[in-house]
């Protein structure tokens, strides 16, 4: 457990917070949106697995402008 004692949580906490917010917003948007660029199930995997970059990729590439 000494490994976690050396982590500077003041630097890590904002990144984790941003990651969780992006993930939640992207999943909610994916559920609500009618069409995406590609299958929704692929975007769900990308959002959930690719940490911070996944939700960003979804908003930049995956959302279909209506």
PQR file with spaces between the fields and no chain letter, atoms N, CA, C, O and H, PARSE charges and radii, in Angstrom:
ATOM       1  N    UNK     1       0.800   -1.209    0.000 -0.4000 1.5000
ATOM       2  CA   UNK     1       0.000    0.000    0.000 -0.0000 2.0000
ATOM       3  C    UNK     1       0.841    1.272    0.000  0.5500 1.7000
ATOM       4  O    UNK     1       0.303    2.367   -0.159 -0.5500 1.4000
ATOM       5  N    UNK     2       2.141    1.141    0.175 -0.4000 1.5000
ATOM       6  CA   UNK     2       3.000    2.315    0.142 -0.0000 2.0000
ATOM       7  C    UNK     2       3.062    2.924   -1.248  0.5500 1.7000
ATOM       8  O    UNK     2       3.398    4.098   -1.402 -0.5500 1.4000
ATOM       9  H    UNK     2       2.578    0.250    0.304  0.4000 1.0000
ATOM      10  N    UNK     3       2.737    2.128   -2.260 -0.4000 1.5000
ATOM      11  CA   UNK     3       2.735    2.624   -3.624 -0.0000 2.0000
ATOM      12  C    UNK     3       1.749    3.784   -3.784  0.5500 1.7000
ATOM      13  O    UNK     3       2.056    4.771   -4.452 -0.5500 1.4000
ATOM      14  H    UNK     3       2.464    1.174   -2.135  0.4000 1.0000
ATOM      15  N    UNK     4       0.568    3.667   -3.175 -0.4000 1.5000
ATOM      16  CA   UNK     4      -0.451    4.704   -3.287 -0.0000 2.0000
ATOM      17  C    UNK     4      -0.164    5.913   -2.403  0.5500 1.7000
ATOM      18  O    UNK     4      -0.738    6.980   -2.620 -0.5500 1.4000
ATOM      19  H    UNK     4       0.318    2.864   -2.633  0.4000 1.0000
ATOM      20  N    UNK     5       0.701    5.769   -1.426 -0.4000 1.5000
ATOM      21  CA   UNK     5       1.033    6.885   -0.544 -0.0000 2.0000
ATOM      22  C    UNK     5       1.872    7.934   -1.261  0.5500 1.7000
ATOM      23  O    UNK     5       1.858    9.106   -0.887 -0.5500 1.4000
ATOM      24  H    UNK     5       1.167    4.902   -1.250  0.4000 1.0000
ATOM      25  N    UNK     6       2.605    7.512   -2.295 -0.4000 1.5000
ATOM      26  CA   UNK     6       3.469    8.438   -3.007 -0.0000 2.0000
ATOM      27  C    UNK     6       2.766    9.202   -4.126  0.5500 1.7000
ATOM      28  O    UNK     6       3.366   10.085   -4.739 -0.5500 1.4000
ATOM      29  H    UNK     6       2.616    6.559   -2.599  0.4000 1.0000
ATOM      30  N    UNK     7       1.521    8.879   -4.395 -0.4000 1.5000
ATOM      31  CA   UNK     7       0.788    9.541   -5.475 -0.0000 2.0000
ATOM      32  C    UNK     7       0.316   10.915   -5.006  0.5500 1.7000
ATOM      33  O    UNK     7      -0.218   11.062   -3.906 -0.5500 1.4000
ATOM      34  H    UNK     7       1.034    8.162   -3.896  0.4000 1.0000
ATOM      35  N    UNK     8       0.521   11.910   -5.855 -0.4000 1.5000
ATOM      36  CA   UNK     8       0.055   13.257   -5.550 -0.0000 2.0000
ATOM      37  C    UNK     8      -1.410   13.364   -6.003  0.5500 1.7000
ATOM      38  O    UNK     8      -1.684   13.636   -7.172 -0.5500 1.4000
ATOM      39  H    UNK     8       0.955   11.790   -6.748  0.4000 1.0000
ATOM      40  N    UNK     9      -2.325   13.154   -5.089 -0.4000 1.5000
ATOM      41  CA   UNK     9      -3.758   13.124   -5.422 -0.0000 2.0000
ATOM      42  C    UNK     9      -4.279   14.482   -5.872  0.5500 1.7000
ATOM      43  O    UNK     9      -5.309   14.551   -6.542 -0.5500 1.4000
ATOM      44  H    UNK     9      -2.103   12.933   -4.140  0.4000 1.0000
ATOM      45  N    UNK    10      -3.592   15.555   -5.520 -0.4000 1.5000
ATOM      46  CA   UNK    10      -4.018   16.886   -5.966 -0.0000 2.0000
ATOM      47  C    UNK    10      -3.888   17.018   -7.485  0.5500 1.7000
ATOM      48  O    UNK    10      -4.612   17.800   -8.102 -0.5500 1.4000
ATOM      49  H    UNK    10      -2.755   15.499   -4.976  0.4000 1.0000
ATOM      50  N    UNK    11      -2.973   16.260   -8.087 -0.4000 1.5000
ATOM      51  CA   UNK    11      -2.825   16.275   -9.536 -0.0000 2.0000
ATOM      52  C    UNK    11      -3.716   15.250  -10.220  0.5500 1.7000
ATOM      53  O    UNK    11      -4.205   15.488  -11.324 -0.5500 1.4000
ATOM      54  H    UNK    11      -2.386   15.625   -7.585  0.4000 1.0000
ATOM      55  N    UNK    12      -3.927   14.121   -9.575 -0.4000 1.5000
ATOM      56  CA   UNK    12      -4.681   13.018  -10.167 -0.0000 2.0000
ATOM      57  C    UNK    12      -6.192   13.244  -10.069  0.5500 1.7000
ATOM      58  O    UNK    12      -6.921   12.902  -11.000 -0.5500 1.4000
ATOM      59  H    UNK    12      -3.529   13.928   -8.678  0.4000 1.0000
ATOM      60  N    UNK    13      -6.666   13.801   -8.982 -0.4000 1.5000
ATOM      61  CA   UNK    13      -8.109   13.958   -8.751 -0.0000 2.0000
ATOM      62  C    UNK    13      -8.822   14.747   -9.849  0.5500 1.7000
ATOM      63  O    UNK    13      -9.886   14.310  -10.288 -0.5500 1.4000
ATOM      64  H    UNK    13      -6.074   14.079   -8.226  0.4000 1.0000
ATOM      65  N    UNK    14      -8.298   15.883  -10.317 -0.4000 1.5000
ATOM      66  CA   UNK    14      -9.004   16.604  -11.393 -0.0000 2.0000
ATOM      67  C    UNK    14      -9.092   15.797  -12.691  0.5500 1.7000
ATOM      68  O    UNK    14     -10.099   15.864  -13.396 -0.5500 1.4000
ATOM      69  H    UNK    14      -7.433   16.238   -9.960  0.4000 1.0000
ATOM      70  N    UNK    15      -8.045   15.039  -13.006 -0.4000 1.5000
ATOM      71  CA   UNK    15      -8.071   14.215  -14.213 -0.0000 2.0000
ATOM      72  C    UNK    15      -9.130   13.123  -14.084  0.5500 1.7000
ATOM      73  O    UNK    15      -9.877   12.869  -15.028 -0.5500 1.4000
ATOM      74  H    UNK    15      -7.227   14.985  -12.433  0.4000 1.0000
ATOM      75  N    UNK    16      -9.197   12.483  -12.930 -0.4000 1.5000
ATOM      76  CA   UNK    16     -10.225   11.457  -12.702 -0.0000 2.0000
ATOM      77  C    UNK    16     -11.629   12.051  -12.765  0.5500 1.7000
ATOM      78  O    UNK    16     -12.544   11.435  -13.310 -0.5500 1.4000
ATOM      79  H    UNK    16      -8.590   12.690  -12.163  0.4000 1.0000
ATOM      80  N    UNK    17     -11.796   13.249  -12.206 -0.4000 1.5000
ATOM      81  CA   UNK    17     -13.088   13.920  -12.222 -0.0000 2.0000
ATOM      82  C    UNK    17     -13.512   14.233  -13.656  0.5500 1.7000
ATOM      83  O    UNK    17     -14.659   13.992  -14.034 -0.5500 1.4000
ATOM      84  H    UNK    17     -11.053   13.750  -11.763  0.4000 1.0000
ATOM      85  N    UNK    18     -12.591   14.766  -14.449 -0.4000 1.5000
ATOM      86  CA   UNK    18     -12.884   15.071  -15.859 -0.0000 2.0000
ATOM      87  C    UNK    18     -13.221   13.803  -16.618  0.5500 1.7000
ATOM      88  O    UNK    18     -14.139   13.793  -17.437 -0.5500 1.4000
ATOM      89  H    UNK    18     -11.660   14.962  -14.143  0.4000 1.0000
ATOM      90  N    UNK    19     -12.481   12.724  -16.350 -0.4000 1.5000
ATOM      91  CA   UNK    19     -12.732   11.453  -17.025 -0.0000 2.0000
ATOM      92  C    UNK    19     -14.134   10.936  -16.727  0.5500 1.7000
ATOM      93  O    UNK    19     -14.838   10.491  -17.633 -0.5500 1.4000
ATOM      94  H    UNK    19     -11.734   12.732  -15.685  0.4000 1.0000
ATOM      95  N    UNK    20     -14.539   10.992  -15.473 -0.4000 1.5000
ATOM      96  CA   UNK    20     -15.870   10.498  -15.092 -0.0000 2.0000
ATOM      97  C    UNK    20     -16.962   11.359  -15.716  0.5500 1.7000
ATOM      98  O    UNK    20     -17.948   10.825  -16.223 -0.5500 1.4000
ATOM      99  H    UNK    20     -13.967   11.354  -14.737  0.4000 1.0000
ATOM     100  N    UNK    21     -16.806   12.667  -15.690 -0.4000 1.5000
ATOM     101  CA   UNK    21     -17.806   13.566  -16.270 -0.0000 2.0000
ATOM     102  C    UNK    21     -17.920   13.329  -17.772  0.5500 1.7000
ATOM     103  O    UNK    21     -19.031   13.224  -18.291 -0.5500 1.4000
ATOM     104  H    UNK    21     -16.005   13.101  -15.278  0.4000 1.0000
ATOM     105  N    UNK    22     -16.789   13.244  -18.482 -0.4000 1.5000
ATOM     106  CA   UNK    22     -16.820   12.970  -19.924 -0.0000 2.0000
ATOM     107  C    UNK    22     -17.507   11.643  -20.219  0.5500 1.7000
ATOM     108  O    UNK    22     -18.315   11.548  -21.143 -0.5500 1.4000
ATOM     109  H    UNK    22     -15.886   13.329  -18.060  0.4000 1.0000
ATOM     110  N    UNK    23     -17.187   10.625  -19.440 -0.4000 1.5000
ATOM     111  CA   UNK    23     -17.771    9.307  -19.636 -0.0000 2.0000
ATOM     112  C    UNK    23     -19.291    9.346  -19.465  0.5500 1.7000
ATOM     113  O    UNK    23     -20.024    8.824  -20.304 -0.5500 1.4000
ATOM     114  H    UNK    23     -16.530   10.702  -18.690  0.4000 1.0000
ATOM     115  N    UNK    24     -19.756    9.955  -18.395 -0.4000 1.5000
ATOM     116  CA   UNK    24     -21.192   10.014  -18.119 -0.0000 2.0000
ATOM     117  C    UNK    24     -21.925   10.808  -19.197  0.5500 1.7000
ATOM     118  O    UNK    24     -22.964   10.369  -19.690 -0.5500 1.4000
ATOM     119  H    UNK    24     -19.160   10.379  -17.713  0.4000 1.0000
ATOM     120  N    UNK    25     -21.399   11.963  -19.563 -0.4000 1.5000
ATOM     121  CA   UNK    25     -22.044   12.805  -20.574 -0.0000 2.0000
ATOM     122  C    UNK    25     -22.070   12.086  -21.928  0.5500 1.7000
ATOM     123  O    UNK    25     -23.077   12.133  -22.635 -0.5500 1.4000
ATOM     124  H    UNK    25     -20.555   12.320  -19.163  0.4000 1.0000
ATOM     125  N    UNK    26     -20.979   11.428  -22.286 -0.4000 1.5000
ATOM     126  CA   UNK    26     -20.921   10.718  -23.569 -0.0000 2.0000
ATOM     127  C    UNK    26     -21.902    9.553  -23.607  0.5500 1.7000
ATOM     128  O    UNK    26     -22.568    9.345  -24.621 -0.5500 1.4000
ATOM     129  H    UNK    26     -20.161   11.389  -21.712  0.4000 1.0000
ATOM     130  N    UNK    27     -22.001    8.793  -22.528 -0.4000 1.5000
ATOM     131  CA   UNK    27     -22.941    7.657  -22.496 -0.0000 2.0000
ATOM     132  C    UNK    27     -24.377    8.156  -22.570  0.5500 1.7000
ATOM     133  O    UNK    27     -25.186    7.585  -23.301 -0.5500 1.4000
ATOM     134  H    UNK    27     -21.460    8.961  -21.704  0.4000 1.0000
ATOM     135  N    UNK    28     -24.708    9.203  -21.832 -0.4000 1.5000
ATOM     136  CA   UNK    28     -26.064    9.759  -21.877 -0.0000 2.0000
ATOM     137  C    UNK    28     -26.381   10.261  -23.280  0.5500 1.7000
ATOM     138  O    UNK    28     -27.473   10.020  -23.795 -0.5500 1.4000
ATOM     139  H    UNK    28     -24.050    9.667  -21.239  0.4000 1.0000
ATOM     140  N    UNK    29     -25.435   10.957  -23.900 -0.4000 1.5000
ATOM     141  CA   UNK    29     -25.650   11.460  -25.254 -0.0000 2.0000
ATOM     142  C    UNK    29     -25.812   10.300  -26.237  0.5500 1.7000
ATOM     143  O    UNK    29     -26.668   10.353  -27.120 -0.5500 1.4000
ATOM     144  H    UNK    29     -24.548   11.153  -23.482  0.4000 1.0000
ATOM     145  N    UNK    30     -25.002    9.260  -26.092 -0.4000 1.5000
ATOM     146  CA   UNK    30     -25.096    8.102  -26.971 -0.0000 2.0000
ATOM     147  C    UNK    30     -26.459    7.433  -26.863  0.5500 1.7000
ATOM     148  O    UNK    30     -27.008    6.975  -27.866 -0.5500 1.4000
ATOM     149  H    UNK    30     -24.307    9.217  -25.375  0.4000 1.0000
ATOM     150  N    UNK    31     -27.002    7.374  -25.666 -0.4000 1.5000
ATOM     151  CA   UNK    31     -28.324    6.768  -25.466 -0.0000 2.0000
ATOM     152  C    UNK    31     -29.410    7.625  -26.107  0.5500 1.7000
ATOM     153  O    UNK    31     -30.342    7.100  -26.717 -0.5500 1.4000
ATOM     154  H    UNK    31     -26.556    7.746  -24.852  0.4000 1.0000
ATOM     155  N    UNK    32     -29.288    8.947  -25.967 -0.4000 1.5000
ATOM     156  CA   UNK    32     -30.335    9.846  -26.453 -0.0000 2.0000
ATOM     157  C    UNK    32     -30.297   10.084  -27.958  0.5500 1.7000
ATOM     158  O    UNK    32     -31.343   10.272  -28.579 -0.5500 1.4000
ATOM     159  H    UNK    32     -28.531    9.373  -25.471  0.4000 1.0000
ATOM     160  N    UNK    33     -29.101   10.077  -28.553 -0.4000 1.5000
ATOM     161  CA   UNK    33     -28.970   10.420  -29.963 -0.0000 2.0000
ATOM     162  C    UNK    33     -29.543    9.296  -30.830  0.5500 1.7000
ATOM     163  O    UNK    33     -29.445    8.115  -30.496 -0.5500 1.4000
ATOM     164  H    UNK    33     -28.252    9.924  -28.049  0.4000 1.0000
ATOM     165  N    UNK    34     -30.140    9.699  -31.948 -0.4000 1.5000
ATOM     166  CA   UNK    34     -30.797    8.722  -32.821 -0.0000 2.0000
ATOM     167  C    UNK    34     -29.805    7.993  -33.713  0.5500 1.7000
ATOM     168  O    UNK    34     -29.867    6.770  -33.834 -0.5500 1.4000
ATOM     169  H    UNK    34     -30.220   10.658  -32.219  0.4000 1.0000
ATOM     170  N    UNK    35     -28.886    8.730  -34.343 -0.4000 1.5000
ATOM     171  CA   UNK    35     -27.926    8.125  -35.273 -0.0000 2.0000
ATOM     172  C    UNK    35     -26.521    8.588  -34.950  0.5500 1.7000
ATOM     173  O    UNK    35     -26.296    9.715  -34.509 -0.5500 1.4000
ATOM     174  H    UNK    35     -28.836    9.724  -34.244  0.4000 1.0000
ATOM     175  N    UNK    36     -25.576    7.675  -35.185 -0.4000 1.5000
ATOM     176  CA   UNK    36     -24.163    7.997  -35.000 -0.0000 2.0000
ATOM     177  C    UNK    36     -23.397    7.612  -36.267  0.5500 1.7000
ATOM     178  O    UNK    36     -23.924    6.917  -37.135 -0.5500 1.4000
ATOM     179  H    UNK    36     -25.759    6.760  -35.544  0.4000 1.0000
ATOM     180  N    UNK    37     -22.169    8.066  -36.359 -0.4000 1.5000
ATOM     181  CA   UNK    37     -21.291    7.647  -37.448 -0.0000 2.0000
ATOM     182  C    UNK    37     -20.702    6.291  -37.068  0.5500 1.7000
ATOM     183  O    UNK    37     -19.647    6.225  -36.438 -0.5500 1.4000
ATOM     184  H    UNK    37     -21.741    8.631  -35.653  0.4000 1.0000
ATOM     185  N    UNK    38     -21.363    5.241  -37.439 -0.4000 1.5000
ATOM     186  CA   UNK    38     -20.963    3.892  -37.071 -0.0000 2.0000
ATOM     187  C    UNK    38     -21.950    3.309  -36.076  0.5500 1.7000
ATOM     188  O    UNK    38     -22.833    4.012  -35.585 -0.5500 1.4000
ATOM     189  H    UNK    38     -22.221    5.295  -37.950  0.4000 1.0000
ATOM     190  N    UNK    39     -21.801    2.024  -35.777 -0.4000 1.5000
ATOM     191  CA   UNK    39     -22.721    1.369  -34.847 -0.0000 2.0000
ATOM     192  C    UNK    39     -22.604    1.927  -33.422  0.5500 1.7000
ATOM     193  O    UNK    39     -21.509    2.230  -32.947 -0.5500 1.4000
ATOM     194  H    UNK    39     -21.083    1.453  -36.176  0.4000 1.0000
ATOM     195  N    UNK    40     -23.742    2.053  -32.761 -0.4000 1.5000
ATOM     196  CA   UNK    40     -23.752    2.577  -31.399 -0.0000 2.0000
ATOM     197  C    UNK    40     -22.970    1.678  -30.446  0.5500 1.7000
ATOM     198  O    UNK    40     -22.303    2.173  -29.537 -0.5500 1.4000
ATOM     199  H    UNK    40     -24.631    1.806  -33.147  0.4000 1.0000
ATOM     200  N    UNK    41     -23.046    0.356  -30.647 -0.4000 1.5000
ATOM     201  CA   UNK    41     -22.363   -0.550  -29.719 -0.0000 2.0000
ATOM     202  C    UNK    41     -20.846   -0.364  -29.798  0.5500 1.7000
ATOM     203  O    UNK    41     -20.156   -0.528  -28.792 -0.5500 1.4000
ATOM     204  H    UNK    41     -23.588   -0.046  -31.385  0.4000 1.0000
ATOM     205  N    UNK    42     -20.322   -0.027  -30.966 -0.4000 1.5000
ATOM     206  CA   UNK    42     -18.877    0.225  -31.093 -0.0000 2.0000
ATOM     207  C    UNK    42     -18.505    1.483  -30.326  0.5500 1.7000
ATOM     208  O    UNK    42     -17.490    1.511  -29.629 -0.5500 1.4000
ATOM     209  H    UNK    42     -20.882    0.106  -31.784  0.4000 1.0000
ATOM     210  N    UNK    43     -19.323    2.526  -30.452 -0.4000 1.5000
ATOM     211  CA   UNK    43     -19.047    3.762  -29.729 -0.0000 2.0000
ATOM     212  C    UNK    43     -19.169    3.559  -28.225  0.5500 1.7000
ATOM     213  O    UNK    43     -18.427    4.171  -27.458 -0.5500 1.4000
ATOM     214  H    UNK    43     -20.147    2.503  -31.018  0.4000 1.0000
ATOM     215  N    UNK    44     -20.093    2.712  -27.796 -0.4000 1.5000
ATOM     216  CA   UNK    44     -20.212    2.423  -26.361 -0.0000 2.0000
ATOM     217  C    UNK    44     -18.928    1.784  -25.839  0.5500 1.7000
ATOM     218  O    UNK    44     -18.452    2.138  -24.760 -0.5500 1.4000
ATOM     219  H    UNK    44     -20.696    2.215  -28.419  0.4000 1.0000
ATOM     220  N    UNK    45     -18.369    0.848  -26.597 -0.4000 1.5000
ATOM     221  CA   UNK    45     -17.114    0.213  -26.189 -0.0000 2.0000
ATOM     222  C    UNK    45     -15.978    1.231  -26.169  0.5500 1.7000
ATOM     223  O    UNK    45     -15.185    1.261  -25.228 -0.5500 1.4000
ATOM     224  H    UNK    45     -18.756    0.561  -27.473  0.4000 1.0000
ATOM     225  N    UNK    46     -15.899    2.066  -27.207 -0.4000 1.5000
ATOM     226  CA   UNK    46     -14.839    3.085  -27.267 -0.0000 2.0000
ATOM     227  C    UNK    46     -14.951    4.031  -26.073  0.5500 1.7000
ATOM     228  O    UNK    46     -13.947    4.346  -25.434 -0.5500 1.4000
ATOM     229  H    UNK    46     -16.544    2.041  -27.971  0.4000 1.0000
ATOM     230  N    UNK    47     -16.155    4.482  -25.771 -0.4000 1.5000
ATOM     231  CA   UNK    47     -16.352    5.412  -24.651 -0.0000 2.0000
ATOM     232  C    UNK    47     -15.938    4.771  -23.327  0.5500 1.7000
ATOM     233  O    UNK    47     -15.281    5.408  -22.503 -0.5500 1.4000
ATOM     234  H    UNK    47     -16.971    4.227  -26.290  0.4000 1.0000
ATOM     235  N    UNK    48     -16.320    3.525  -23.128 -0.4000 1.5000
ATOM     236  CA   UNK    48     -16.077    2.885  -21.839 -0.0000 2.0000
ATOM     237  C    UNK    48     -14.644    2.371  -21.671  0.5500 1.7000
ATOM     238  O    UNK    48     -14.144    2.307  -20.547 -0.5500 1.4000
ATOM     239  H    UNK    48     -16.854    3.008  -23.797  0.4000 1.0000
ATOM     240  N    UNK    49     -13.984    2.007  -22.759 -0.4000 1.5000
ATOM     241  CA   UNK    49     -12.680    1.363  -22.641 -0.0000 2.0000
ATOM     242  C    UNK    49     -11.504    2.320  -22.835  0.5500 1.7000
ATOM     243  O    UNK    49     -10.457    2.133  -22.215 -0.5500 1.4000
ATOM     244  H    UNK    49     -14.390    2.059  -23.671  0.4000 1.0000
ATOM     245  N    UNK    50     -11.652    3.323  -23.666 -0.4000 1.5000
ATOM     246  CA   UNK    50     -10.511    4.163  -24.039 -0.0000 2.0000
ATOM     247  C    UNK    50     -10.400    5.411  -23.158  0.5500 1.7000
ATOM     248  O    UNK    50     -10.014    6.476  -23.638 -0.5500 1.4000
ATOM     249  H    UNK    50     -12.503    3.474  -24.170  0.4000 1.0000
ATOM     250  N    UNK    51     -10.729    5.285  -21.902 -0.4000 1.5000
ATOM     251  CA   UNK    51     -10.581    6.339  -20.892 -0.0000 2.0000
ATOM     252  C    UNK    51     -10.943    7.737  -21.395  0.5500 1.7000
ATOM     253  O    UNK    51     -12.027    7.914  -21.951 -0.5500 1.4000
ATOM     254  H    UNK    51     -11.043    4.419  -21.512  0.4000 1.0000
ATOM     255  N    UNK    52     -10.088    8.717  -21.221 -0.4000 1.5000
ATOM     256  CA   UNK    52     -10.412   10.111  -21.546 -0.0000 2.0000
ATOM     257  C    UNK    52     -10.566   10.310  -23.052  0.5500 1.7000
ATOM     258  O    UNK    52     -11.425   11.080  -23.482 -0.5500 1.4000
ATOM     259  H    UNK    52      -9.208    8.573  -20.769  0.4000 1.0000
ATOM     260  N    UNK    53      -9.762    9.641  -23.848 -0.4000 1.5000
ATOM     261  CA   UNK    53      -9.768    9.838  -25.297 -0.0000 2.0000
ATOM     262  C    UNK    53     -11.045    9.291  -25.937  0.5500 1.7000
ATOM     263  O    UNK    53     -11.522    9.855  -26.922 -0.5500 1.4000
ATOM     264  H    UNK    53      -9.064    9.016  -23.498  0.4000 1.0000
ATOM     265  N    UNK    54     -11.607    8.210  -25.403 -0.4000 1.5000
ATOM     266  CA   UNK    54     -12.811    7.592  -25.971 -0.0000 2.0000
ATOM     267  C    UNK    54     -13.999    8.542  -26.065  0.5500 1.7000
ATOM     268  O    UNK    54     -14.564    8.701  -27.147 -0.5500 1.4000
ATOM     269  H    UNK    54     -11.220    7.751  -24.603  0.4000 1.0000
ATOM     270  N    UNK    55     -14.395    9.180  -24.961 -0.4000 1.5000
ATOM     271  CA   UNK    55     -15.495   10.138  -25.051 -0.0000 2.0000
ATOM     272  C    UNK    55     -15.199   11.321  -25.963  0.5500 1.7000
ATOM     273  O    UNK    55     -16.090   11.815  -26.653 -0.5500 1.4000
ATOM     274  H    UNK    55     -13.936    9.051  -24.082  0.4000 1.0000
ATOM     275  N    UNK    56     -13.951   11.774  -25.967 -0.4000 1.5000
ATOM     276  CA   UNK    56     -13.582   12.881  -26.852 -0.0000 2.0000
ATOM     277  C    UNK    56     -13.716   12.454  -28.308  0.5500 1.7000
ATOM     278  O    UNK    56     -14.255   13.201  -29.125 -0.5500 1.4000
ATOM     279  H    UNK    56     -13.227   11.373  -25.406  0.4000 1.0000
ATOM     280  N    UNK    57     -13.229   11.255  -28.642 -0.4000 1.5000
ATOM     281  CA   UNK    57     -13.377   10.734  -30.001 -0.0000 2.0000
ATOM     282  C    UNK    57     -14.848   10.625  -30.392  0.5500 1.7000
ATOM     283  O    UNK    57     -15.218   10.932  -31.525 -0.5500 1.4000
ATOM     284  H    UNK    57     -12.791   10.649  -27.979  0.4000 1.0000
ATOM     285  N    UNK    58     -15.681   10.187  -29.454 -0.4000 1.5000
ATOM     286  CA   UNK    58     -17.112   10.085  -29.740 -0.0000 2.0000
ATOM     287  C    UNK    58     -17.694   11.446  -30.105  0.5500 1.7000
ATOM     288  O    UNK    58     -18.423   11.565  -31.090 -0.5500 1.4000
ATOM     289  H    UNK    58     -15.380    9.938  -28.534  0.4000 1.0000
ATOM     290  N    UNK    59     -17.377   12.471  -29.318 -0.4000 1.5000
ATOM     291  CA   UNK    59     -17.943   13.793  -29.586 -0.0000 2.0000
ATOM     292  C    UNK    59     -17.391   14.408  -30.872  0.5500 1.7000
ATOM     293  O    UNK    59     -18.103   15.144  -31.554 -0.5500 1.4000
ATOM     294  H    UNK    59     -16.785   12.374  -28.518  0.4000 1.0000
ATOM     295  N    UNK    60     -16.142   14.119  -31.211 -0.4000 1.5000
ATOM     296  CA   UNK    60     -15.531   14.695  -32.407 -0.0000 2.0000
ATOM     297  C    UNK    60     -15.910   13.914  -33.662  0.5500 1.7000
ATOM     298  O    UNK    60     -16.241   14.515  -34.684 -0.5500 1.4000
ATOM     299  H    UNK    60     -15.563   13.521  -30.656  0.4000 1.0000
ATOM     300  N    UNK    61     -15.867   12.578  -33.596 -0.4000 1.5000
ATOM     301  CA   UNK    61     -16.070   11.740  -34.790 -0.0000 2.0000
ATOM     302  C    UNK    61     -17.422   11.031  -34.805  0.5500 1.7000
ATOM     303  O    UNK    61     -18.059   10.927  -35.854 -0.5500 1.4000
ATOM     304  H    UNK    61     -15.598   12.091  -32.766  0.4000 1.0000
ATOM     305  N    UNK    62     -17.857   10.549  -33.656 -0.4000 1.5000
ATOM     306  CA   UNK    62     -19.013    9.662  -33.604 -0.0000 2.0000
ATOM     307  C    UNK    62     -20.371   10.312  -33.743  0.5500 1.7000
ATOM     308  O    UNK    62     -21.291    9.718  -34.306 -0.5500 1.4000
ATOM     309  H    UNK    62     -17.340   10.634  -32.804  0.4000 1.0000
ATOM     310  N    UNK    63     -20.509   11.517  -33.240 -0.4000 1.5000
ATOM     311  CA   UNK    63     -21.822   12.184  -33.321 -0.0000 2.0000
ATOM     312  C    UNK    63     -22.105   12.596  -34.754  0.5500 1.7000
ATOM     313  O    UNK    63     -21.252   13.180  -35.423 -0.5500 1.4000
ATOM     314  H    UNK    63     -19.763   11.999  -32.783  0.4000 1.0000
ATOM     315  N    UNK    64     -23.282   12.295  -35.210 -0.4000 1.5000
ATOM     316  CA   UNK    64     -23.704   12.708  -36.549 -0.0000 2.0000
ATOM     317  C    UNK    64     -24.446   14.025  -36.418  0.5500 1.7000
ATOM     318  O    UNK    64     -25.441   14.111  -35.698 -0.5500 1.4000
ATOM     319  H    UNK    64     -23.975   11.821  -34.666  0.4000 1.0000
ATOM     320  N    UNK    65     -23.974   15.039  -37.100 -0.4000 1.5000
ATOM     321  CA   UNK    65     -24.641   16.345  -37.077 -0.0000 2.0000
ATOM     322  C    UNK    65     -25.986   16.243  -37.797  0.5500 1.7000
ATOM     323  O    UNK    65     -26.064   15.793  -38.940 -0.5500 1.4000
ATOM     324  H    UNK    65     -23.165   14.969  -37.685  0.4000 1.0000
ATOM     325  N    UNK    66     -27.016   16.663  -37.118 -0.4000 1.5000
ATOM     326  CA   UNK    66     -28.366   16.523  -37.689 -0.0000 2.0000
ATOM     327  C    UNK    66     -28.892   17.847  -38.145  0.5500 1.7000
ATOM     328  O    UNK    66     -30.011   17.925  -38.651 -0.5500 1.4000
ATOM     329  H    UNK    66     -26.953   17.028  -36.189  0.4000 1.0000
